[in-house]
Amino acid sequence: DNSATSVVVEREKADPKVAGSIGAPMPGTVVELRVAIDEEVEKGAPLVVLSAMKMETVVASPINGKVERIVIEAGDTLKPGELLMDLTPIS
């Protein structure tokens, strides 16, 4: 069928050198976002729930920070290292 097309989504990668650049730890599907833009979170606070092979994993904040940008939404399929969100460190 010549009318069929495929779309490849190229997602931004998290920067491992930046503490507030939060990446997917594993391949999976975004089940739930637990934060919103401008929300302040403490280290260890749940940010995102990912699902892979019927197992859910909670991605926790590695720092105390403020959510500056969220680049995913529920239902997105991710590869390891793809950016979930950016946090700005706060004390």
C-alpha positions in Angstrom: 0.0 0.0 0.0 1.7 3.2 -1.2 -0.5 5.4 1.0 0.9 3.9 4.2 3.5 6.0 6.1 5.5 5.5 9.2 6.5 8.2 11.7 9.6 7.9 13.8 9.5 10.0 16.9 13.0 11.2 18.0 12.9 12.2 21.6 15.2 14.5 23.5 17.7 12.7 25.7 18.4 13.5 29.4 21.8 15.0 30.1 23.5 12.8 32.7 25.8 15.7 33.6 22.9 17.8 34.8 21.3 16.7 38.1 17.9 18.1 37.2 17.7 16.4 33.8 15.4 13.4 34.6 15.6 10.5 32.1 13.7 7.3 31.8 15.6 4.5 33.7 14.2 1.8 31.5 12.0 1.3 28.4 8.3 1.7 29.2 5.1 3.5 28.9 4.1 6.6 30.9 1.2 5.6 33.2 0.9 8.7 35.3 2.6 12.1 36.0 2.7 12.9 39.7 3.9 16.5 39.4 3.1 19.7 37.5 5.1 22.6 36.1 6.3 25.1 38.8 5.7 22.5 41.5 8.5 22.1 44.1 9.6 18.6 44.9 11.9 17.1 47.6 14.6 14.5 46.9 12.9 11.1 46.6 9.4 12.5 45.7 7.6 10.5 43.0 7.6 12.2 39.6 6.4 9.7 37.0 5.1 6.1 37.0 6.4 4.0 34.1 5.0 0.6 33.1 7.0 -2.2 31.4 5.9 -5.8 31.0 3.0 -5.3 33.5 5.4 -4.0 36.2 5.2 -0.4 37.3 8.3 1.7 38.3 8.1 5.0 40.1 10.8 7.5 39.0 11.8 9.6 42.0 13.4 13.0 42.1 17.2 12.8 42.6 17.3 16.4 44.0 15.3 19.1 45.8 14.0 21.1 42.9 11.3 23.0 41.0 9.7 21.4 37.9 10.6 23.7 35.0 9.6 21.6 32.0 7.7 18.3 31.4 8.2 16.8 27.9 6.1 13.6 28.3 2.5 12.8 28.9 0.5 9.7 29.9 0.6 7.1 27.2 4.0 8.0 25.7 6.4 5.1 25.0 10.0 5.8 26.1 13.4 4.3 25.6 16.0 4.4 28.4 17.6 7.8 28.8 14.9 9.7 27.1 14.0 13.0 28.8 11.0 13.0 31.2 11.4 16.5 32.7 13.8 19.2 33.8 14.1 20.3 37.4 15.9 23.4 38.7 17.8 22.7 42.0 16.6 24.6 45.1 18.0 24.5 48.6 
